[in-house]
Amino acid sequence: MNNEFECVWDAIEDTPEQAAKMRVRSSLMMKISDVVNSWDLPQTAAAKRLGITQPRLNELLRGRIQRFSLDALVEIAQSAHLHVELSVTLEETAA
């Protein structure tokens, strides 16, 4: 059986709801990582700018997604001066 998935999270999460949350979390983590890497600062200085510890920042930069709640990622994104906005649309298959 050949299953095609829109996103890796659809393939590995148990429910569509869990996959949706993971898509949002991973998107935030990638954007935060991009911004932090653009600062060209040592991790300790970047972590201080974000209001988190250096080990916590290291976990984020290494993609340890299970260690970050959506709320925590939104807070970190705000500290990185990222504008976080949620877009909600009706799925075509549900219409």
HELIX and SHEET records of a PDB file:
HELIX    1   1 VAL A    8  ILE A   12  1                                   5    
HELIX    2   2 PRO A   16  TRP A   39  1                                  24    
HELIX    3   3 GLN A   43  LEU A   50  1                                   8    
HELIX    4   4 GLN A   54  LEU A   61  1                                   8    
HELIX    5   5 ILE A   65  ARG A   67  5                                   3    
HELIX    6   6 LEU A   70  SER A   79  1                                  10    
HELIX    7   7 GLU A   92  ALA A   94  5                                   3    
END                                                                             
